[in-house]
Amino acid sequence: MNADATPGRLDIVIFGGTGDLAWRKLLPALYMAHMHGRLPQSTRIIGIGREDWDRDAYLQFIQARSPGLIAPAAWSPTHWQRFLDCLDYVALDLAQAEGCGGLSQALSTDALRVFYLATAPALFAQICARLHADGLIDPQARVVVEKPLGTDLASAQAINAEIARHFREDQIYRIDHYLGKETVQNLMVLRFGNAIFEPLWRAPFIRSVQITVAESVGVGSRAGFYDHTGALRDMVQNHLLQLLCIVAMEPPISMDPDDVRDEKLKVLRSLRKMSPSDVKRDTVRGQYTAGVSEGAAVPGYLQEADVPAQSRTETFVALRAHIDNARWAQVPFFLRTGKRMQKRQSEIIIEFSEQPFSPFGQSPGQQANRLIITLQPEESIELAMMVKEPGSGMNLHPVRLSLDLQETSRQRRAEAYERLLLDVVKGRLTHFMRRDELEAAWRWIDPILAGWRELDEVPRGYPAGSWGPAASSALMAREEHGAWFEAS
């Protein structure tokens, strides 16, 4: 089937159909797509779980959880009931020797099959082998795999190799929901569709780039998973590096998936590898302690349920990266992510270099122009500029030119998972990671993990509700890059 073609019949199979990802994200996203007529009328969504349930029990489970996660303006009891009519359930315990007989009976013979692996990555190989052994993978089938794919380069390569035994590369959709955000996709248009930016999008005209993905929540019910993962693997290896690639990539020759992903791969291969001394100087690990978050007292990470008392898992990472190519020579990229931070905020800050001389007598740093790309909680693009204060004299003050993406188009803005799921259905691979791209990211991350093991340092504490350890600010300040810029 050609890309962008909508299939006549569609079966979406969700392994991990009773898990948080399924009922929190996937089913609400599919409901929105179904309600707006973006899915074929014959679509069937089959949840796979270990629970020995029938279809009615599964529907009751979903009914008790997913509706509250749908925006009130989009809620329709009539449409919800029609959506539930699409749902089915198959009990399947992968630890047992039996194959996928129940799933075989549930699948349509002439439908496009999308297998969504919303499980632990350790199960991916087993699931794919089961599907292959039962003859459920046809040439049109697609498989969607969630991050983090592996815990290091070797494990990622092993998982990729197992999946590749049963699916071609053009059938594999490695999903990163940040790539489904409207503003992230708009960033490529902003860069390559506007002549005003491209001549300045390089050294020496850009002084630094800051990328922040901050969460106000703690680990919650994910502590068992998170303590074996940490912020570097959970967030930097995928979300932040993907954002860095889009900011730093060269213009692709087209929006063909491989043309775009070729340019992202070049960025990942150009990232300067860190030695142990680089890791000590240019990275900061943190772990939240008790504090106040969103007006409520909250425990520290070590007091969370299922977290070992002596855990050294980082819940915060800040680091400085360099891209060794002509466009970005000597431009630092500051990456920061953490849990239990002051507020939920994801943004990219492009700080332009100042003029070499100012006739207005301003101190250095006061006339910096910044492009502020906010991804969440609201999506916006702002350009910070200097203007004259009203009245006599030539005093300057900053203002922001704001692009309200909601106002530029009256069309409904789909959420990230909805947009990416529809890309899978239509066969669009542009916003999914290719195998060599994923492995290149791990090649850069592995030396940081090794450096931390060699240093054997305990993560620095930071109070819940703050912006992380003080050493994070020092990472920038020591080289006169000021402080992390907090968009209001």
N, C-alpha and C positions, 0 to 999 in steps of 0.2 A: 504494500500500500504506500502511496506517495505521502510525503510529509504534508501536513495541513489538511489531509483528507480525514473526514469523520467516518468511522466504521459504521456499517449497518447494524451490527450487533456487538455488544461489548460485555465481557465478563471481567470484573475487577476482583481479584482474590487477595485478601489482606491476611497474611500470616501475622499472628499477634493481634487478632481481631478483637480481643478483650482487653488489650493493653491501653495505657494512657494515651499513646500517640493516636491510636485508632479512634477512640471516642472523643478525645479533646480536639484533634486537628483534622484527621482525614475524613471522618464522616460528616462533621459540620461543613467542611470544604466541598465535599461531594453533594451534600444537600443544596448548597448554594448553586453549584453548577447545574444540578438537576432542576431546581426551581426556575432557573433562567433559560432552560432549554438548551444547555450547552452539551448535554449528553444524549446519546441515542435513546429513543423511547424504550427500546428493548434492553437497556442496561440492567445488569444484575451485579450486586455487590455481595460477595461471599466472605464472611468472617471465618477465620480458622483459629481455633483455640483448643486448649487441653481440657477445658471444662466439659463434662459429659452433659451437655445441654441439647435441647431441641431448638427449633427455630423460634418458638414462642418465648422460651426462656431468654434467648439472646436478644430478642426485640425488647423485652422488659428491661434487660440490663442497659441497653442503649437508651431507651426511653427515660430511664432514671438519671441519665448523665449528660447526654449530648445537647438536648434542647436549651439548657441554660447557658450554653456556650455560643449560641447563635444570636446575633444582634437582634434586639427587639423589633427594629424596623423591617428585618428580613423574615421574621417568624410568621408562619402561616400554618395553622393546624391542618388545613386541607392539603397543602403541599407536603407537609411533614408526613402525613399518612400515605400519600402517594410515594414518597421517598421510602418509607418503611416497607412498602409493597415490593421494592426492588431488593430488599435485604434477605439473605439466607445465612445459614450457619452450618459448618461442618466441624465436628469434634475430631481432632487429630493430635495424638501425643507423639511427638517426634522421637521420644525416648523408646517407644515400642518398635517392634520389628515390622509391623504391618505397613503396607504402602499407603498410597493416597486413594484407595478405592472409593471412599465416600465422596471425595472431591471429584474424582473421575465421573461419577454419576451426576454430580451437581452441575458440571460444566456443559455449556452448549457446544455442539459439534462445529458450528459455523461462525463462532464469535471471535473477535479479537480478544486475546487473553493478556491481561496485565497482572503480573504477580508482584505484590507489594510486600517486601520483607521488613515488616515493622517489629522485628525481633532483635535479640542480641546478635551481633555479627558472628559470634561463634557458631550460630546455627545456619548461617547462609549456605555453606557448602552442603550440609546435610539436606536442607530443603531443596536445593537445586538438583542434587543427586536423586532425591525421591521423585521430583517432577519428571526428570529425564527417564528414570527407570519405568515409570508408569505411562510413558509416551504422551505426556501433557504439554510438552514444549514443541510447538510447531514453528515454521520459519518466520511467522509474523508475531509471535509472542514477545512480550517485553517484561523485563524484571526491573523493579525499582529497589535500590538498596540505600539504607539510611546511614548517616555518619554516627560516630567516628568509625571509619572502615579500617580496623586494625588498631594496634597500640604502638606500632613502630613500622619502619619500612619493611622488615622481614615478614611480619604478620599481615600487613596490607598486601604484599606481593603474593603470599600464600592464599589469601581469600580471593584476590583477583584471579589467580590461576585456577582455583576451583570453580568459580563462577564461569570463567571462560571455557571450561570443559564442556559446558552445556548451552551457553548463549554466545552469539557473536557480539563483538564490541558495539555494533550499532543497535543491539537489542538491550544494552545495559544502561540504565539511567541512575547514576550516582547522584542522589538528591542533596542539595543544600538549600534550605528554604530561603536563605538570604538572597539567593540569585533569583527568586521569584518576586521580590519586592519591587513595586513600581518604580521607586526612586533609584534603586540599583540599576534596573534596566534603562532608566532614563539617563543615567550617568554616561552611558556610551553615546547616546544621542547628544547630550550636552557637550561632550568632548568632540565628537567626530561630525556632528551636524551643524556646528556653529564656528565660523571662521574666526570669531573674536577670541576664542580661547586657545586654539591649537598652537599658534605661534608662541604663546606664553607658557605652555604646559610642559616646562622643562627647566633644567638648570640653565642659567643662574637666576631665572625669573621667579622660580618657586624656591622659597627658603626652607620649608619643611612641610611634611604631611602628617596629620594626626588622625588615627582611626580608633574610635572608642566604641566598644559594645559593653555597656554597663547594665547590670540587672539589679533590681532592688530586692528580689526574692532570694531565699537561701536554697539549700539543696533539697529541702522538703522530703518527699518520698523517694527521691532518686539517690539517696545517700549510698546505698549498696553499690549502685553502678558508679556513682561519681567518685567515690574514694579510690577506685581502681583506675580512674581516668584523669581527673584534674583539669584545670582551666586550659592548660597549653594544648592538650589533646582534644578537649571537648570544644574549644572555641577558636584558638589561634590557628591550628592546623587546617581548619576548613573555612569558617566564616571570615575571619580577619584576613587570611591570606587571599581568599577570593576577592574581597574588597580591594586589597592592595593591588591585585592583578588588574582589576578593571581600571583603577586610577592610573596605573603605570604602563599599561600595554601600549604597543604601537598600533596605529590604525590598521585594522584587518582589510584585506582586499575586497571582502564581501561579508555579509552576515551569515554565510554558510557555517554550520557548526564547527567544522574542522578549521576553517580560516580563523574564526574567533578563538578557538581553543589552542591553535598553534601559537598565537600571540601571547596568550596567558602563560603557556608553557615556557616561552622565552623569558618572561619575567621571573618565573620561579627558578629557572636555571641560572639567572643572573644575580639572584640573592647571594650576598656575600656570606660564606659559611663562617660559623662562629667557632673559635678555639675556646678552650677552657678559660683563658684569661678574658676573652671577649664576653663570654657568658657571665663571668663575675662582674665585669664593668657595665655591661649593657642590658642586663635583665634584672628584674625584681620579681620575686615570688612573695605572695601574701596569703594570709588565712584569716578570715574574719573572726573576731571575738564578739562577746556580748555587747549589745548596744541598743540603739533606738532606730527602728526602720519604719517609715511611713506612720510615725506617731505612736508606735507600740514597741514595748521592750521585747527584744528577741534574743535567743541564746546564741552563743558562739558556735563555730563549726564543730568543735570537739564535744559540745554538749548535745548535738543533734542525734536523733535516734539512728542506730546502726553505723555510727562513725567510731572507729577505734580510738581509745583515749589518747594514744600517742601518735596519731596520724600526722604525717608530714605532707599530705596532699594539698596542693595550692588551690585556693579559690579565687586568686587574683594573679594576673601576670601583666607586667609592663615591660616593653623591650624597645630597643632601638635597632632598626634594620637599615641596611644599605643595599642599593641595587647598582651593581657594577656594569653600567653601560653608558653610552654617550648622553642619553637624555637625562639621566638621574645622577650623574657623578656628583658626589659630595652632598647630596640632598638626603637628610635623615628622615626615615619613616618611623614615627612613634606609634606603637600599637599598645592598646590597653583594654583589658577585659576583666570583669570581676563580678562576684555575687555579693549581695547585701551592700550594694553601694548606695550613694545618696539618693539616686533616682534611676528609673529605667530610662536609658538614653543611648541611642546608637547614632553615631554621626561621623562624618568625614570632614576634616578641616584642611583646606588647602591654604597655606599661608604664603602669600606672595612676598617677594623681597621688597624692601623699602627703596625709595629713591636715594641715590648716593648723597644728595644734599637737599636740605629743606630750607626754603626762605622764611618759613613760619616759626622757626625757633623751637619746634617740638622736640621732645626727648626721643631717643631711639626706642622703637617699639610702639610709639603712639600713633603712627600713621600706617601701620600694616593693613593692607587689604586682605580680606579672607573670604573664601568661598566656603559656605557652611551648608553641607548636604546632610540633612537630618532624615534618618530612616525610621526611627520610632522614638517616642510613641506616635507622633504625627509625622507625615512625610512632607518635606519642604526643601526648597533651595533658596539660600539668601546670599547676597553679596554685601559684605561690610565695606563701607567707603567713608571717606572723610568729607564733610561739608562745612561751610562757614556758619558759625552761630549767628542768629539774628542780632542786629544792633551794630554799634560802631566797632571798629577794630577788625582784626583778621584772626579771631580765635576759632579754632577748629573743634568739631565734635563728630563722633562716629554715628552713622545711620546705616540701616540695612535696607537694601532693595530686595523685596521678597517675591518669590514666585509661588503663588498658591496653586498647587497642582490640582486641587479639587475644583477650583474655579475655572481653570483653563479648559476643562472638559466636563460636560454634564453626564458623560457616560459613567456607569457604575464601575468602581474600582475593585476588582477581585483581590482577595487576600492571596498571600504568597503560595500557600499549598494548593488552593483552587487553581491558580494560574499554572503551576508546575504540573499538576495532575492532568490538566487539559493538554499541556505540551506533550506529556507522555502519550495520551490517547491519539494526538495528531502526529506523533512521530518527530517532534522537534527536539533536537539534542543540544541546541546552542547553550542553554542555561543549565547543563549538567556536566559534571566533571568526567573527563576522559581518563583512562587508566594511567597513561604516562604523566598526566597532569597531577593526579593524586599521588603517585609515587615520587614525583619531584618535590611535592610539598613535604612529604615525610623525610626525604633526603636532607632538607634544610632543618626540620624539627629535631631529628635524631641527635645531632651534635649538642643541641641545647639540653635535651634530656640527659645525655651522657655527662655534660658539664655539671649539671646539678647533682648527679650521683657522685661525681668526683669531689665536688665542693662539700657535699654532705651538710648543707646548711638547713636549719629549721626555717620554714617560711615566716616572714615578718608578720606580726599581728597588726590588724587594723580594726577599729571599732565598726560594727555594723552601722550603716547609715552614713559612713564617710566616703571619701573618694579614694581610699586605699592607703597603703603605707606611705610615710613621708619620703621614703627613698625613691618613690615613683616620681615625685616632683623634682627631686635632686637629679634624676636621670636627665631631665631637660635643662634645668637651671645651670648645671655646671658648665654647659657649653653655650650659655647665653641664649638659649631658646625660650627663655621666659618660663611660663607654666602651662600646664594643660589648659586649653581654652574650653570653658564651659558655656555652651550655648544656652541662652535663657528661653 
